[in-house]
Amino acid sequence: MKEDIIKSFNRIALLEDNWDHNQHYKKLLIKEVDNIKGIGLDIGCGTGEFTEKFANKVSMVYGIDLSPIMIEEAKKRHSSKNIKYVVQDFDELDEEIRYDYIVSIATFHHLELQSALPKVKRLLKDNGVLIVLDLYERKGLIDSILDFIAVPTNLIVKRIKCGRFKDNREEIEAWEEHSHIDNYMEYGVLKKIYRQYLSGNIKIKRLLYWRYLMVYRKEG
């Protein structure tokens, strides 16, 4: 399974850094980061587009990703002196370093949350913050209403940001291939899992464009 994930992200890594829904919500994530002396971890850093913005808010960021090509591209496109990019499986990450902030964008649905969340909790310092932006399975009335709004507005925003309504052929094929390894949970299930494995201050909410935001602060 992880071999398929690596293969897929190696292909996606070679696509251009265009606007997408993850970038759309970057301000929501970055406003949660306010400790300029803090140490950060970006799980699934990709080509480093957000990692670089993260690094502007803290003293040091470790960007990890399963994909070697993602890490190569991150070093080329979004490198700063206070970023260290590493090809690393989060499940095998050692626990020697403690972090003030752990951020993950569109990666948690590839992890086993029941084991990943306790590990994240151990990796965080007291009063440390976990910030997750990820996708979930839309189901039910509320999600149907969000989809009704999201579909047409997405076309408009994409046209404004990218100058086009549709992705190019390579982008479509790469993400279509990737969709076969995605595993999304319903919003209600995610809420229960986060509250079961993380004790402390948890905020979680649905977002318009097929994502949710979860912010957890570990009690000191």
C-alpha positions in Angstrom: 0.0 0.0 0.0 2.7 2.5 0.9 4.6 1.6 -2.3 1.5 2.7 -4.2 1.3 5.9 -2.2 5.0 6.7 -3.0 4.6 5.9 -6.7 1.5 8.2 -6.9 3.1 11.1 -5.1 6.3 10.7 -7.1 4.2 11.4 -10.2 2.2 14.3 -8.5 5.5 15.9 -7.4 6.4 16.7 -11.0 3.2 18.8 -11.5 3.4 22.6 -11.2 2.6 24.4 -8.0 -0.9 25.6 -9.0 -3.6 27.0 -6.7 -5.7 24.3 -5.1 -8.1 23.9 -2.2 -5.3 23.2 0.2 -3.7 26.5 -0.6 -7.1 28.2 -0.4 -7.2 27.4 3.4 -3.5 28.1 4.2 -4.4 31.3 6.1 -6.6 29.3 8.5 -3.6 27.1 9.3 -0.9 29.7 9.6 -2.9 32.0 12.0 -2.7 29.2 14.5 1.1 29.5 14.6 2.3 32.3 16.8 5.5 31.1 18.6 8.4 32.6 16.6 10.9 30.5 18.7 8.9 27.3 18.1 10.0 24.1 16.3 7.6 22.7 13.7 6.9 19.4 11.9 5.2 19.3 8.6 3.8 15.7 8.0 3.5 15.1 4.3 5.1 18.3 3.2 4.9 17.6 -0.5 6.8 20.2 -2.6 7.1 22.5 0.4 4.7 25.3 -0.6 3.1 25.5 2.9 6.3 24.4 4.6 8.0 27.6 3.5 5.2 29.8 4.9 5.3 27.7 8.1 9.0 28.4 8.3 8.4 32.2 8.2 6.5 31.9 11.5 8.8 29.7 13.6 12.6 29.1 14.2 12.8 25.7 12.6 10.7 23.3 10.5 11.2 19.7 9.6 9.3 18.7 6.4 8.9 15.0 6.0 7.3 13.0 3.1 7.3 9.4 1.9 8.0 10.5 -1.7 11.7 11.0 -2.6 10.7 13.2 -5.6 8.5 15.3 -3.4 11.5 16.0 -1.2 13.7 16.7 -4.2 11.2 19.2 -5.6 10.7 20.8 -2.1 14.4 21.5 -1.9 14.3 23.1 -5.3 11.2 25.1 -5.0 10.7 26.1 -1.4 14.0 25.9 0.5 14.9 28.1 3.4 17.8 28.0 5.9 15.4 27.0 8.7 13.8 24.1 6.8 15.1 20.5 6.9 13.4 18.3 4.3 13.7 14.5 4.9 12.3 11.4 3.1 10.6 9.9 6.1 7.7 7.6 6.9 5.8 9.2 9.8 5.1 5.7 11.3 8.8 5.2 11.5 9.7 8.7 12.7 11.8 8.6 15.9 10.5 10.5 19.0 13.8 12.3 20.0 12.5 15.7 19.1 9.5 17.4 20.6 7.6 20.0 18.6 5.7 23.2 19.3 3.6 22.7 16.2 2.8 19.7 14.0 1.0 20.5 10.8 -0.4 18.1 8.2 -2.2 19.0 5.0 -4.1 16.3 3.0 -2.1 13.5 4.6 -3.9 12.2 7.6 -6.4 10.1 5.5 -3.3 8.0 4.5 -2.5 7.3 8.2 -3.9 4.9 10.7 -5.3 7.5 13.1 -5.6 5.1 16.0 -1.8 4.8 16.1 -0.8 8.2 14.5 -2.7 10.3 17.1 -1.1 8.9 20.2 2.3 9.3 18.5 1.5 12.9 17.6 0.5 13.6 21.2 3.9 12.2 22.4 5.7 14.3 19.9 4.1 17.6 21.0 5.5 19.7 23.8 3.2 20.8 26.5 0.9 23.4 25.0 2.0 22.3 21.6 -0.5 22.5 18.7 -1.6 20.0 16.1 -3.1 21.5 13.0 -4.8 19.2 10.4 -6.4 20.1 7.1 -7.7 17.0 5.4 -10.4 15.6 3.2 -13.4 13.6 4.4 -16.2 11.6 2.9 -19.2 13.8 2.3 -22.5 12.3 3.5 -25.8 13.6 4.8 -27.8 16.8 4.5 -25.2 19.2 5.7 -22.6 17.9 3.3 -25.1 17.9 0.5 -25.8 21.6 1.1 -22.0 22.3 1.2 -21.6 20.5 -2.1 -24.5 22.4 -3.7 -22.6 25.6 -2.9 -19.0 24.3 -3.5 -19.4 22.9 -7.0 -20.3 26.1 -8.8 -18.2 28.4 -6.7 -15.2 26.2 -7.1 -15.4 26.7 -10.9 -15.4 30.4 -10.5 -12.5 30.5 -8.0 -10.5 28.1 -10.1 -11.0 30.3 -13.1 -9.8 33.4 -11.1 -6.8 31.7 -9.5 -5.6 29.5 -12.4 -7.0 31.2 -15.4 -8.9 28.0 -16.4 -11.9 25.9 -15.4 -10.3 22.5 -15.7 -6.9 20.8 -14.9 -4.7 19.7 -17.8 -4.6 16.1 -18.9 -1.5 15.2 -16.9 -3.0 16.6 -13.7 -6.3 14.9 -14.3 -4.6 11.5 -14.9 -2.3 11.8 -12.0 -5.0 12.7 -9.5 -7.4 10.0 -11.0 -4.7 7.4 -10.3 -4.2 8.8 -6.8 -7.9 8.6 -6.0 -7.7 4.8 -6.0 -5.6 4.9 -2.9 -7.5 7.5 -1.0 -9.4 6.3 2.1 -11.8 9.0 3.6 -13.9 8.8 6.7 -17.2 10.5 7.4 -17.0 13.7 9.5 -18.8 12.3 12.5 -16.4 9.3 12.6 -13.4 11.6 12.5 -14.8 13.7 15.3 -15.2 10.7 17.5 -11.6 9.4 16.8 -10.0 12.8 17.5 -11.8 13.2 20.8 -11.1 9.6 21.8 -7.3 9.8 21.2 -6.6 13.4 22.0 -7.4 15.0 25.4 -7.4 18.7 25.7 -8.6 21.6 23.6 -9.9 20.4 20.3 -11.6 22.4 17.6 -12.9 20.7 14.4 -15.1 22.1 11.7 -16.3 21.3 8.2 -15.0 23.5 5.4 -16.6 24.3 2.1 -14.3 22.7 -0.4 -14.4 19.0 0.7 -12.1 19.4 3.7 -12.2 19.8 7.5 -9.9 21.7 9.8 -8.9 20.3 13.2 -6.8 22.2 15.8 -5.7 20.5 19.0 -3.7 22.1 21.8 -2.0 19.7 24.2 -2.5 20.6 27.8 0.6 21.6 29.8 
